[in-house]
Amino acid sequence: MPALDFETALRPIATIAAFVYRHADDSADQALHGQADTFVFAGQCRKRTAGAPDDDAAEMYLWSMGRLDAAGYRQYEISNVAKPGAESRHNLKYWEDGEWLGFGCGAHSTRDGIRSKNVSATEDYIQRVAEGRALPVETRRLTALERAEEALFTGLRLAGGVDIAAVGTRYGLDAWGRFAPGLAPFIAEGMVLREGNRIRLSREGMLVANEIMAVFV
């Protein structure tokens, strides 16, 4: 697998350094999102879909997060940081197993365990609104197990992790008993940290998050 050339390898580092310099006094969200997100890059490397060695991608991610830590930004999700109090409430709604209504063409909604998708075509959407017709064209009721899996999958993205017992109680299943065997190797390696009923990823665990989260799907 070919390695990154020097110029390409420096881009994520330069992006973070420039961001910290220009926004030293500002709040920020998704500082790692979009421009050479090193976590995504690391995940691609582990799937053998990107052209960088795993170690290089991991080093860039850890360097970037360390630099943002030093600048006063708090990592609250795998690829999101913010000054305290400036976290994205919009995104937290997804990661904290919330509900939401989507408005507009192709928008998704999740409420009461029902997931729906609005019609995508603009003309069709406008016509349905004008005629007072329903906008969703795809609707699916999630099972309790699916809802629990999603709550754990998305909740584990948060730096603070997720209360696995609370999720199990919410959806009426023994979540720890069901998923503990799959999590055990990652706990033993220090990739997943268990603190009472709460589990969370270590920063090193975030580098292999896709592998860990596969336990829930």
Residue frames relative to the residue before (quaternion, step in Angstrom):
aa qw qx qy qz dx dy dz
M 1.0000 0.0000 0.0000 0.0000 0.00 0.00 0.00
P 0.4205 -0.7399 0.4564 0.2596 3.62 -0.60 1.07
A 0.4304 -0.6887 0.5237 0.2573 3.53 -1.13 0.71
L 0.5927 -0.5453 0.4488 0.3872 3.54 -1.30 0.31
D 0.4331 -0.6359 0.5497 0.3254 3.55 -1.13 0.56
F 0.7002 -0.5134 0.2919 0.4012 3.58 -1.19 0.56
E 0.6633 0.5210 -0.3147 0.4353 3.59 0.90 -0.94
T 0.6741 0.4877 -0.2971 0.4684 3.59 0.92 -0.90
A 0.6423 0.5411 -0.3249 0.4348 3.56 0.97 -0.81
L 0.6815 0.5022 -0.2904 0.4461 3.59 1.08 -0.66
R 0.5090 0.6975 -0.4194 0.2802 3.62 1.13 -0.44
P 0.6796 0.4651 -0.3278 0.4629 3.64 0.77 -0.86
I 0.6413 0.5210 -0.3264 0.4589 3.59 0.98 -0.80
A 0.6650 0.4951 -0.3044 0.4691 3.58 0.92 -0.88
T 0.6214 0.5496 -0.3411 0.4422 3.59 1.02 -0.77
I 0.6838 0.4779 -0.2836 0.4728 3.58 0.87 -0.96
A 0.6561 0.5173 -0.3170 0.4488 3.56 0.89 -0.91
A 0.6695 0.4912 -0.2991 0.4701 3.58 0.95 -0.85
F 0.6288 0.5387 -0.3368 0.4483 3.56 1.01 -0.80
V 0.6719 0.4962 -0.3022 0.4593 3.58 0.85 -0.99
Y 0.6572 0.5192 -0.3136 0.4474 3.59 0.97 -0.84
R 0.7408 0.4393 -0.2319 0.4521 3.58 0.87 -0.96
H 0.7894 0.2870 -0.1322 0.5263 3.57 1.12 -0.64
A 0.1396 0.8476 -0.5029 0.0954 3.55 1.09 0.68
D 0.7760 0.3263 -0.1720 0.5115 3.60 1.06 -0.69
D 0.6089 0.5768 -0.3405 0.4250 3.58 1.25 0.08
S 0.4613 -0.6069 0.5521 0.3377 3.52 -1.34 0.29
A 0.0656 -0.8110 0.5811 0.0154 3.55 -1.09 0.60
D 0.1047 -0.7621 0.6349 0.0716 3.51 -1.18 0.62
Q 0.8397 0.1319 -0.1292 0.5107 3.53 -1.13 0.75
A 0.1116 0.8313 -0.5344 0.1045 3.55 0.93 0.88
L 0.7200 0.4064 -0.2492 0.5043 3.56 1.15 -0.51
H 0.5531 0.6389 -0.3896 0.3662 3.56 1.24 -0.06
G 0.7877 0.3413 -0.2479 0.4491 3.53 -1.02 0.78
Q 0.8297 0.1866 -0.1035 0.5157 3.57 0.24 -1.20
A 0.8280 -0.2343 0.1120 0.4969 3.54 -0.33 1.31
D 0.0255 0.8151 -0.5741 0.0732 3.56 0.71 1.09
T 0.3217 -0.8045 0.4649 0.1821 3.56 -0.32 1.23
F 0.5867 0.5473 -0.3969 0.4458 3.60 1.11 -0.42
V 0.6458 0.5008 -0.3233 0.4770 3.57 0.91 -0.91
F 0.6357 0.5350 -0.3202 0.4551 3.52 0.98 -0.86
A 0.6498 0.5104 -0.3210 0.4629 3.59 0.96 -0.84
G 0.6438 0.5213 -0.3205 0.4595 3.56 1.00 -0.81
Q 0.6439 0.5157 -0.3219 0.4645 3.55 1.01 -0.80
C 0.6311 0.5385 -0.3394 0.4433 3.54 1.00 -0.77
R 0.6795 0.4943 -0.3014 0.4507 3.56 0.91 -0.88
K 0.6692 0.4506 -0.2906 0.5145 3.56 1.23 -0.45
R 0.4102 -0.7202 0.4475 0.3357 3.57 1.36 -0.08
T 0.4924 0.6480 -0.4491 0.3686 3.58 0.99 0.81
A 0.7091 0.3636 -0.2639 0.5434 3.60 1.24 0.04
G 0.5227 -0.6974 0.4173 0.2573 3.52 -1.22 0.46
A 0.5864 0.5698 -0.3885 0.4249 3.60 1.15 0.40
P 0.5355 -0.6042 0.4690 0.3582 3.59 -1.08 0.61
D 0.6149 -0.5677 0.3965 0.3774 3.57 -1.09 0.67
D 0.6712 0.5216 -0.3124 0.4241 3.57 0.83 -0.96
D 0.6541 0.5089 -0.3219 0.4578 3.59 0.97 -0.78
A 0.6609 0.5005 -0.3107 0.4649 3.57 0.92 -0.90
A 0.6501 0.5131 -0.3143 0.4639 3.58 0.96 -0.86
E 0.6552 0.5155 -0.3185 0.4512 3.57 0.94 -0.86
M 0.6411 0.5166 -0.3263 0.4644 3.59 1.00 -0.78
Y 0.6453 0.5205 -0.3173 0.4605 3.58 0.98 -0.85
L 0.6991 0.4715 -0.2780 0.4600 3.56 0.80 -1.01
W 0.6251 0.5235 -0.3412 0.4677 3.59 1.03 -0.71
S 0.6648 0.5195 -0.3034 0.4429 3.55 0.89 -0.96
M 0.6837 0.4759 -0.2957 0.4676 3.56 0.88 -0.92
G 0.6324 0.5287 -0.3326 0.4582 3.58 1.03 -0.71
R 0.6448 0.5159 -0.3171 0.4664 3.58 1.01 -0.81
L 0.6660 0.4856 -0.3035 0.4781 3.58 0.97 -0.80
D 0.5814 0.5623 -0.3639 0.4620 3.60 1.08 -0.68
A 0.6954 0.4930 -0.2716 0.4468 3.54 0.83 -1.05
A 0.6831 0.4778 -0.2770 0.4779 3.58 1.16 -0.58
G 0.6280 -0.5890 0.3252 0.3910 3.58 1.25 0.14
Y 0.5239 0.6067 -0.4315 0.4138 3.58 1.24 0.26
R 0.2760 -0.7655 0.5623 0.1473 3.55 -1.03 0.82
Q 0.3420 -0.7175 0.5650 0.2213 3.55 -0.83 0.96
Y 0.0314 -0.8210 0.5701 0.0041 3.57 -0.67 1.05
E 0.7614 0.1319 -0.1048 0.6260 3.56 1.32 -0.02
I 0.7434 -0.4412 0.2391 0.4422 3.58 -1.14 0.51
S 0.8312 0.1056 -0.0314 0.5449 3.60 0.75 -0.97
N 0.6356 0.5049 -0.3398 0.4750 3.58 1.14 0.58
V 0.0204 -0.7688 0.6392 -0.0045 3.52 -1.06 0.86
A 0.0290 0.7879 -0.6150 0.0138 3.56 -1.25 0.39
K 0.5276 -0.5339 0.5225 0.4044 3.50 -1.30 0.23
P 0.6385 -0.5445 0.3637 0.4044 3.63 -1.04 0.65
G 0.8048 0.2560 -0.2201 0.4882 3.55 -0.87 1.03
A 0.6959 0.4635 -0.2704 0.4773 3.58 1.25 -0.16
E 0.3078 0.7653 -0.5110 0.2417 3.58 1.18 0.43
S 0.5413 -0.6323 0.4504 0.3230 3.57 -1.14 0.62
R 0.3090 -0.7595 0.5434 0.1797 3.59 -0.46 1.17
H 0.5783 0.5901 -0.3686 0.4260 3.57 1.12 -0.63
N 0.7263 0.4259 -0.2501 0.4781 3.58 0.79 -0.99
L 0.6122 0.5593 -0.3562 0.4307 3.58 1.03 -0.71
K 0.5520 0.6105 -0.3892 0.4136 3.58 1.12 -0.56
Y 0.6788 0.4731 -0.2882 0.4821 3.59 0.98 -0.80
W 0.7322 0.4628 -0.2497 0.4328 3.56 0.77 -1.05
E 0.7160 0.4236 -0.2534 0.4937 3.60 1.16 -0.48
D 0.5520 -0.6570 0.3755 0.3501 3.56 1.18 0.61
G 0.3006 0.7729 -0.5005 0.2483 3.54 0.96 0.90
E 0.4337 -0.6433 0.5483 0.3122 3.54 -1.35 -0.23
W 0.0035 -0.8089 0.5879 -0.0097 3.55 -1.15 0.54
L 0.2925 -0.7161 0.6073 0.1809 3.49 -1.31 0.49
G 0.2204 -0.7813 0.5730 0.1125 3.56 -0.90 0.94
F 0.1174 -0.7887 0.6021 0.0399 3.56 -0.93 0.97
G 0.6928 0.4437 -0.3464 0.4507 3.54 -0.92 0.93
C 0.7190 -0.4482 0.3204 0.4236 3.52 -1.37 0.20
G 0.8596 0.1213 -0.1017 0.4857 3.55 -0.89 0.96
A 0.4339 0.7192 -0.4560 0.2941 3.60 1.23 0.10
H 0.3155 -0.7452 0.5632 0.1673 3.55 -1.13 0.75
S 0.1092 -0.7675 0.6284 0.0646 3.54 -1.19 0.64
T 0.0566 -0.7596 0.6455 0.0556 3.55 -1.23 0.54
R 0.2239 0.7685 -0.5643 0.2022 3.55 -0.60 1.17
D 0.8451 0.0342 -0.0667 0.5294 3.56 -0.91 0.99
G 0.6957 -0.4910 0.2742 0.4470 3.57 1.03 0.75
I 0.6193 0.5104 -0.3528 0.4811 3.58 1.24 0.22
R 0.1472 -0.7823 0.6020 0.0631 3.57 -0.81 1.02
S 0.0083 0.8123 -0.5814 0.0456 3.55 -0.87 0.97
K 0.1985 -0.7604 0.6089 0.1084 3.52 -1.29 0.46
N 0.4072 -0.7151 0.5184 0.2325 3.56 -0.89 0.99
V 0.6385 -0.5003 0.4158 0.4113 3.53 -1.27 0.39
S 0.4251 -0.7532 0.4543 0.2135 3.58 -0.92 0.89
A 0.6600 0.5316 -0.3210 0.4228 3.60 0.96 -0.83
T 0.5103 -0.6839 0.4325 0.2912 3.57 -0.79 1.04
E 0.6740 0.4963 -0.3075 0.4525 3.59 0.82 -0.96
D 0.6499 0.5089 -0.3123 0.4702 3.57 0.95 -0.84
Y 0.6348 0.5360 -0.3237 0.4527 3.56 0.99 -0.86
I 0.6714 0.4979 -0.2942 0.4634 3.57 0.87 -0.99
Q 0.6548 0.5181 -0.3123 0.4531 3.58 0.95 -0.88
R 0.6538 0.5118 -0.3136 0.4607 3.57 0.95 -0.83
V 0.6352 0.5128 -0.3301 0.4740 3.58 1.00 -0.79
A 0.6719 0.5109 -0.2976 0.4461 3.59 0.88 -0.97
E 0.7389 0.4014 -0.2175 0.4956 3.58 1.05 -0.75
G 0.4726 -0.6995 0.4267 0.3244 3.56 1.27 0.00
R 0.4216 0.7109 -0.4587 0.3261 3.56 1.18 0.54
A 0.6332 -0.5391 0.3944 0.3911 3.55 -1.23 0.44
L 0.3992 -0.7402 0.4986 0.2100 3.55 -1.02 0.82
P 0.6385 0.5257 -0.3578 0.4336 3.66 0.95 -0.64
V 0.1518 -0.7800 0.6021 0.0777 3.55 -1.04 0.85
E 0.7398 0.2330 -0.1746 0.6066 3.56 1.32 -0.18
T 0.0675 0.7903 -0.6028 0.0864 3.57 -0.80 1.04
R 0.0665 0.7963 -0.5970 0.0706 3.54 -0.94 0.92
R 0.3035 -0.7340 0.5790 0.1840 3.55 -0.96 0.90
L 0.3322 -0.7518 0.5408 0.1789 3.56 -0.75 1.06
T 0.4445 -0.6617 0.5255 0.2972 3.56 -1.08 0.68
A 0.6643 -0.4884 0.3720 0.4263 3.57 -1.26 0.29
L 0.6416 0.5217 -0.3250 0.4589 3.58 1.01 -0.80
E 0.6499 0.5137 -0.3176 0.4614 3.59 0.93 -0.86
R 0.6580 0.5034 -0.3137 0.4640 3.57 0.96 -0.82
A 0.6472 0.5047 -0.3194 0.4737 3.58 1.01 -0.76
E 0.6422 0.5230 -0.3254 0.4562 3.58 0.94 -0.85
E 0.6762 0.4855 -0.2986 0.4667 3.58 0.91 -0.88
A 0.6298 0.5357 -0.3361 0.4509 3.59 1.00 -0.79
L 0.6870 0.4639 -0.2795 0.4845 3.58 0.99 -0.82
F 0.6371 0.5446 -0.3171 0.4438 3.56 0.99 -0.88
T 0.7380 0.3980 -0.2314 0.4933 3.57 0.80 -1.00
G 0.6429 0.5451 -0.3293 0.4255 3.58 1.00 -0.76
L 0.6443 0.5318 -0.3237 0.4440 3.55 1.07 -0.68
R 0.5303 0.6106 -0.4084 0.4234 3.58 1.26 -0.19
L 0.6180 0.5620 -0.3448 0.4282 3.58 1.14 -0.58
A 0.5619 -0.6132 0.4345 0.3456 3.57 -1.04 0.75
G 0.6908 0.4675 -0.2722 0.4797 3.57 1.10 -0.67
G 0.4611 -0.7172 0.4178 0.3137 3.55 1.28 -0.10
V 0.4603 -0.6651 0.5299 0.2548 3.52 -1.31 -0.41
D 0.4252 -0.6756 0.5418 0.2630 3.56 -1.14 0.72
I 0.2800 -0.8112 0.4899 0.1534 3.57 -0.15 1.29
A 0.6315 0.5251 -0.3411 0.4573 3.60 1.08 -0.64
A 0.6441 0.5248 -0.3216 0.4542 3.59 0.99 -0.81
V 0.6323 0.5154 -0.3293 0.4755 3.58 1.03 -0.76
G 0.6497 0.5174 -0.3202 0.4557 3.56 0.95 -0.83
T 0.6508 0.5051 -0.3105 0.4742 3.58 0.97 -0.84
R 0.6375 0.5529 -0.3216 0.4296 3.56 0.96 -0.88
Y 0.8100 0.2611 -0.1124 0.5130 3.57 0.95 -0.87
G 0.5409 -0.6997 0.3655 0.2903 3.56 1.22 0.44
L 0.6460 0.4773 -0.3651 0.4707 3.57 0.84 0.89
D 0.5105 -0.6154 0.5033 0.3277 3.55 -1.28 0.38
A 0.1766 -0.8416 0.5020 0.0921 3.55 0.25 1.28
W 0.6613 0.4991 -0.3274 0.4543 3.58 0.92 -0.80
G 0.6568 0.5121 -0.3154 0.4549 3.57 0.91 -0.87
R 0.6820 0.5043 -0.2879 0.4446 3.56 1.03 -0.76
F 0.8140 0.3014 -0.1301 0.4792 3.58 0.87 -0.93
A 0.4522 0.7198 -0.4406 0.2884 3.61 1.22 -0.24
P 0.6490 0.5242 -0.3563 0.4207 3.65 0.82 -0.79
G 0.6843 0.4805 -0.2915 0.4647 3.57 0.97 -0.81
L 0.6840 0.4849 -0.2831 0.4657 3.58 1.10 -0.68
A 0.5083 0.7114 -0.3971 0.2790 3.58 1.14 -0.66
P 0.6800 0.4802 -0.3297 0.4454 3.68 0.76 -0.84
F 0.6716 0.4948 -0.3005 0.4624 3.57 1.02 -0.78
I 0.6076 0.5265 -0.3465 0.4833 3.58 1.13 -0.62
A 0.6526 0.5258 -0.3107 0.4485 3.58 0.94 -0.90
E 0.7159 0.4406 -0.2468 0.4822 3.58 1.06 -0.73
G 0.5172 -0.6613 0.4102 0.3563 3.59 1.26 -0.07
M 0.4521 0.6825 -0.4533 0.3525 3.58 1.25 0.29
V 0.7398 0.1971 -0.1269 0.6306 3.56 1.20 -0.67
L 0.1899 -0.7805 0.5894 0.0858 3.56 -0.87 1.00
R 0.1762 -0.7794 0.5941 0.0922 3.55 -0.88 0.99
E 0.0037 -0.7857 0.6161 -0.0560 3.55 -0.77 1.12
G 0.7799 -0.1525 0.0533 0.6047 3.56 0.14 1.31
N 0.7953 -0.2203 0.1963 0.5296 3.57 -0.71 -1.08
R 0.6274 0.5507 -0.3291 0.4415 3.57 1.26 -0.16
I 0.1061 -0.7622 0.6352 0.0665 3.54 -1.09 0.80
R 0.0339 0.7894 -0.6120 0.0343 3.54 -1.10 0.71
L 0.5164 -0.6281 0.4876 0.3178 3.52 -1.27 0.42
S 0.3826 -0.6335 0.6042 0.2952 3.53 -1.13 0.64
R 0.6551 -0.4959 0.3545 0.4463 3.59 -1.17 0.24
E 0.6300 0.5063 -0.3365 0.4833 3.58 1.06 -0.66
G 0.6254 0.5451 -0.3320 0.4488 3.56 1.08 -0.69
M 0.5914 0.5800 -0.3629 0.4268 3.57 1.14 -0.59
L 0.6088 0.5688 -0.3504 0.4279 3.56 1.16 -0.50
V 0.7558 0.2704 -0.1661 0.5727 3.57 1.21 -0.46
A 0.1728 0.8446 -0.4923 0.1203 3.56 1.21 0.58
N 0.6361 0.5417 -0.3488 0.4245 3.60 0.92 -0.80
E 0.6526 0.5058 -0.3155 0.4676 3.56 1.00 -0.79
I 0.6696 0.4989 -0.3023 0.4598 3.58 0.96 -0.86
M 0.7001 0.4861 -0.2780 0.4430 3.57 0.85 -0.93
A 0.5276 0.6288 -0.4052 0.4026 3.56 1.24 -0.32
V 0.5030 0.6469 -0.4155 0.3948 3.56 1.27 -0.33
F 0.7407 0.4426 -0.2218 0.4542 3.58 1.04 -0.78
V 0.7448 0.3759 -0.2242 0.5037 3.61 1.17 -0.17
